[in-house]
Amino acid sequence: MAYDDLRGFLSTLEKEGQLLRITEEVLPEPDLAAAANAAGRIGEGAPALWFDNVKGFTDARIALNVHGSWANHALALGLPKHTPVKEQVEEFARRWDAFPVAPERREDAPWRENTQEGDDVDLFSVLPLFRLNDGDGGFYLDKAAVVSRDPEDPGHFGKQNVGTYRLQVIGRNRLAIQPVPVHDIALHLRAAEEKGEDLPIAITLGNDPVMAIVAGMPMGYDQSEYEMAGALRGAPAPIATAPLTGFDVPWGSEVVIEGVIESRKRQIEGPFGEFTGHYSGGRRMPVVRIDRVSYRTNPVFESLYLGMPWTECDYLVGPNTCVPLLKQLRAEFPEVQAVNAMYTHGLLAVISTRKRYGGFAKAVAMRAMTTPHGLGYITTVLVVDEDVDPFDLPQVMWAMSSKVNPADDVVVLPNLSVVELAPAAQPAGLTSKMIIDATTPVHPDARGNFSTPTKDLPEAKDWAARLQRLLSEARG
Ligand SMILES: Cc1cc2nc3c(=O)[nH]c(=O)nc-3n(C[C@H](O)[C@H](O)[C@H](O)COP(=O)(O)O)c2cc1C
């Protein structure tokens, strides 16, 4: 099932019991964010949250925690809601192979219903803005898909980027944006600023659930997020032409904001409670001037609570980080079996691999650190044997405790790049990175005294099924 817009997905969530409407009046702060924060604390199967009775707002429609459970993530991919997470990742990887699927251009985008332009632009009249964490420096748009083009090659469809970058509302027509240097929009901005030019952008809010997943996905620079969305949806992604910039934007967005990142201007942005479970602090960031806003009548404002994991962000960027890493590694090392980069947006990655020869696992780990995602995020790579499931943490811990001889199996590489947000970096943006090789040494690596490994007995699988059957009979 492919959803063309957020509303279609919300109605499926409701039918599946995965959307909760809160009808009593709530305060914009702290209730909205506290409820979304709480959704991450009530265990598996948490629903999306819908608020339309918010004190001080008329006609507010707010959706939170839309991807905020494995059930919702499965439904976003059109899978049954009880699909186990490992199967979701495997299915994601299978669909990846259909890339690229050309998008379908459509007319009559619903966001053409209303427009504000020039001096009439007033975001406060369009969006019911509220703060997320109590130390945040202001209101944020933190689940937008931002579209920009390569100023050196604006006609290249694949180099047109769609990415999620947080935006602080600093005026009725002004935003501050945080482009992490390793990300594509930062490359676009650098190219524009070198020429002293503004960078046009289109900011799309309230998108179909697969668009939100691909916008936060570490793909190659010239790979199109729309063509990836088509592969993941199993149907071409519907796109439309944004009226001011002419950019390709999702057909089904609730709101499309167009304007420019103003060349060589910076302004204090933040603090903002981040995915690392820490505030980012206030830093000088580029600023956006909004020239046009297009929006559906009574737009749904979609937002996402961020803070100490797990939050919606962890579900949203779990599989979409694991699968690109798996595919990018396998392109050079077909021995790689699986990648778990679920924790804190992949600051730690667990990789299982067969070994070609001694030292191979460390080479795989170093490659992971130089993938698009690894450059800015991965600080620790834990490599395990091919028969260890990276998603089964007790197995991973077994490998750590039985296979690692720290003197040679732990490698620390100094002064590598990482997002400034990584709290342990020193200075911000630079960190040492660690490889933990928890694989069994192979020739010519003769270290250790590893004897023949014990494997589950061939009959254990049948016995597990038998025990479960007997147990359920005994328990009635
Ligand atoms: C909710 C959310 C917020 C994000 N905020 C930012 C941000 O403020 N700045 C940034 O550079 N990346 C941010 N990211 C990460 C990027 O969207 C992600 O790494 C993406 O792969 C970047 O793609 P790109 O390299 O094609 O630009 C965020 C991701 C999510 C899911």
The ligand as a Gaussian input file, in Angstrom:
#p B3LYP/6-31G(d) Opt

LIG

0 1
 C       14.145000      14.344000      12.524000
 C       15.459000      14.565000      11.845000
 C       16.140000      15.754000      12.010000
 C       17.349000      15.971000      11.366000
 N       17.970000      17.169000      11.511000
 C       19.101000      17.411000      10.801000
 C       19.702000      18.712000      10.850000
 O       19.227000      19.618000      11.526000
 N       20.796000      18.922000      10.087000
 C       21.354000      17.947000       9.291000
 O       22.323000      18.217000       8.580000
 N       20.833000      16.683000       9.280000
 C       19.713000      16.418000       9.998000
 N       19.143000      15.177000       9.958000
 C       19.861000      14.090000       9.290000
 C       19.730000      14.096000       7.800000
 O       18.416000      14.338000       7.398000
 C       20.154000      12.747000       7.237000
 O       21.438000      12.425000       7.696000
 C       20.126000      12.685000       5.759000
 O       20.614000      11.439000       5.360000
 C       20.953000      13.776000       5.131000
 O       20.950000      13.542000       3.772000
 P       21.897000      14.298000       2.762000
 O       23.313000      13.940000       3.052000
 O       21.398000      13.777000       1.472000
 O       21.684000      15.728000       2.943000
 C       17.913000      14.942000      10.568000
 C       17.232000      13.747000      10.393000
 C       16.010000      13.560000      11.018000
 C       15.278000      12.269000      10.782000

